[in-house]
Amino acid sequence: MALYRDPRDKRVFVPKKGGGVALNFGHPIAWTILVCTTIVPLIIVAVVTVGVLI
């Protein structure tokens, strides 16, 4: 699946043809949304899991 990346498009959420929305990774806020909703929680879960297992 190709990422939608158009820096000239000012929208963060871009409608897809089949329905739903996609992030416009040409917009810096899209990267912030990605980091805050996936990468940071994944790091928190990993740290807590390692802390419980040790």
Secondary structure in CASP SS format (residue, H / E / C, confidence):
PFRMAT SS
TARGET T0000
AUTHOR 0000-0000-0000
METHOD secondary structure of the structure
MODEL  1
M C 1.00
A C 1.00
L C 1.00
Y E 1.00
R C 1.00
D C 1.00
P C 1.00
R C 1.00
D C 1.00
K C 1.00
R C 1.00
V C 1.00
F E 1.00
V E 1.00
P E 1.00
K C 1.00
K C 1.00
G C 1.00
G C 1.00
G C 1.00
V E 1.00
A E 1.00
L E 1.00
N E 1.00
F C 1.00
G C 1.00
H C 1.00
P H 1.00
I H 1.00
A H 1.00
W H 1.00
T H 1.00
I H 1.00
L H 1.00
V H 1.00
C H 1.00
T H 1.00
T H 1.00
I H 1.00
V H 1.00
P H 1.00
L H 1.00
I H 1.00
I H 1.00
V H 1.00
A H 1.00
V H 1.00
V H 1.00
T H 1.00
V H 1.00
G H 1.00
V H 1.00
L H 1.00
I C 1.00
END
